[in-house]
Amino acid sequence: ALQARAGRRPLPAALTTAAVCAATTVAATVTAGTGYGWIGALGTPVSPRNWALTGLLGRATGALLDRLGSGLAPLAVPGWQLLGLLATAVAIGVIWLRLRLTPVYALGLSLLAVAVFGPAIRPWYVLWGLFLIAAAAPSTSVRHRVAALAGVLALAVLPSGGPADAGRLVLAVCGGLL
């Protein structure tokens, strides 16, 4: 998108970006020595019933279809996930090509769209976008509010997705005191 804004035609800019992404993926995988097995694992959720919007809508639609006796119930979750990916693509296209935002702010909004419409969600997925929005939003008021929200979310939820229990809080305080 930045190359297109700089006057380059959209197709060569998109092809250049795709080539850089592919080269980076190959280089990172070769350097890590893990092989390409991680690509197949991308479709494996950490938990089968995560709280992603598309998963919730898919399970609700599937339950309704099941109750109505439809054989389409098993397709509800994948269908909503596909709609979520399409919504993500549309949102990112609008953010980068229509709104003319600064790159950091646009990236923050794009990452937030991926987190909201994606097939799986963990609290830190939202943080990736919030940190960038807090740093680059055009309005000082928005920056302050988003920074406060990101701070609360970062401290309120563990990487596992659940709240901290007493033992983990004691461990965190002891680690902080060190």
C-alpha positions in Angstrom: 0.0 0.0 0.0 2.9 2.4 0.7 4.4 1.6 -2.7 1.1 2.4 -4.3 0.8 5.6 -2.4 4.3 6.6 -3.6 3.1 6.4 -7.2 3.8 2.8 -8.1 1.1 0.9 -9.9 -0.9 -1.3 -7.5 -0.2 -4.7 -9.2 3.6 -4.4 -9.2 3.5 -3.1 -5.6 1.3 -6.1 -4.5 3.6 -8.6 -6.3 6.7 -7.0 -4.7 5.1 -7.2 -1.3 4.0 -10.8 -1.8 7.6 -11.8 -3.0 9.1 -10.1 0.1 6.6 -11.9 2.4 7.4 -15.3 0.7 11.2 -14.7 0.9 10.9 -13.7 4.6 8.8 -16.8 5.4 11.3 -19.1 3.6 14.3 -17.4 5.3 12.8 -17.5 8.8 11.7 -21.2 8.4 15.2 -22.2 7.1 16.9 -20.2 9.8 14.8 -21.7 12.6 15.3 -25.2 11.3 11.7 -26.2 12.2 10.7 -27.2 8.7 7.3 -26.3 7.2 5.2 -28.4 9.6 4.2 -25.2 11.3 2.1 -24.2 8.3 -0.2 -27.2 8.7 -0.5 -26.4 12.5 -1.9 -23.0 11.7 -5.4 -24.6 11.3 -5.2 -26.3 14.7 -6.8 -24.2 17.4 -5.4 -24.0 20.9 -8.8 -24.7 22.3 -11.8 -26.0 20.3 -14.2 -23.5 21.8 -12.3 -20.2 21.7 -14.1 -16.9 22.1 -13.5 -15.5 18.7 -16.5 -13.7 17.2 -16.6 -16.0 14.2 -16.4 -19.1 16.4 -19.2 -17.8 18.7 -21.5 -16.9 15.7 -20.6 -20.2 14.1 -21.5 -22.3 17.2 -24.7 -20.3 17.7 -25.7 -20.8 14.0 -24.7 -24.4 14.1 -26.9 -25.0 17.2 -29.8 -23.3 15.6 -29.4 -25.3 12.4 -29.1 -28.5 14.4 -32.2 -27.7 16.3 -34.0 -27.1 13.0 -32.8 -30.5 11.8 -30.6 -29.1 9.0 -27.6 -31.1 7.8 -25.7 -27.8 7.3 -24.9 -27.4 11.0 -21.3 -28.7 10.7 -20.6 -26.0 8.1 -21.6 -23.1 10.3 -18.3 -22.5 12.1 -16.2 -22.8 8.9 -18.7 -20.6 7.1 -18.5 -17.9 9.7 -14.7 -18.1 9.8 -14.6 -17.6 6.0 -16.9 -14.6 6.4 -14.6 -13.3 9.1 -11.6 -13.6 6.8 -13.5 -11.8 4.0 -14.5 -9.1 6.5 -10.8 -8.8 7.5 -9.7 -8.5 3.9 -12.3 -5.8 3.2 -11.5 -3.9 6.4 -7.7 -3.9 5.6 -8.4 -2.8 2.1 -10.5 0.1 3.3 -8.0 1.0 6.0 -5.0 1.1 3.6 -6.5 2.2 0.3 -9.4 4.5 1.2 -8.8 6.1 4.6 -5.3 7.5 3.9 -4.1 7.0 7.5 -0.5 7.1 8.7 1.2 3.7 8.3 1.5 2.9 12.0 -2.1 3.8 12.8 -3.3 1.9 9.7 -1.2 -1.2 10.8 -2.8 -1.0 14.3 -6.3 -0.8 12.9 -5.4 -3.7 10.5 -4.1 -5.9 13.3 -7.2 -5.1 15.4 -9.4 -6.2 12.4 -7.4 -9.5 12.2 -8.0 -10.0 15.9 -11.7 -9.2 15.9 -12.7 -11.0 12.7 -10.1 -13.9 12.8 -10.9 -17.5 13.4 -9.2 -17.6 16.9 -8.5 -15.0 19.5 -6.3 -14.6 22.6 -6.2 -11.3 24.6 -2.7 -10.4 23.3 -3.9 -10.5 19.7 -6.0 -7.4 20.5 -3.0 -5.8 22.2 -0.9 -5.9 19.1 -3.3 -3.5 17.4 -4.0 -1.5 20.5 -0.4 -0.7 21.2 0.1 0.8 17.7 -3.2 2.7 17.8 -2.2 4.1 21.2 1.0 5.3 19.7 -0.3 6.7 16.4 -4.0 7.7 16.6 -4.5 11.2 15.2 -6.5 12.3 18.3 -4.7 12.7 21.7 -7.9 11.7 23.4 -8.1 8.4 21.5 -4.4 7.7 22.1 -4.8 8.2 25.9 -8.0 6.1 26.1 -6.5 3.3 24.0 -3.3 3.3 26.0 -5.3 3.0 29.2 -7.3 0.1 27.7 -4.2 -1.6 26.5 -2.6 -1.3 29.9 -5.6 -2.7 31.7 -5.9 -5.6 29.2 -2.1 -6.4 29.4 -2.2 -6.6 33.2 -5.7 -8.2 33.6 -5.3 -11.3 31.4 -2.5 -13.9 31.3 -1.2 -15.3 28.0 -3.3 -18.4 28.6 -6.4 -16.2 28.2 -7.6 -16.5 31.8 -7.4 -14.3 34.8 -4.6 -14.5 37.3 -5.1 -16.6 40.5 -3.5 -15.8 43.8 -0.5 -18.0 43.2 0.3 -16.3 39.9 -0.2 -12.8 41.4 2.3 -13.7 44.2 4.7 -15.0 41.6 4.4 -11.9 39.5 4.9 -9.5 42.5 8.0 -11.5 43.5 9.3 -11.3 40.0 8.7 -7.6 39.9 10.5 -7.1 43.2 13.6 -8.9 41.9 
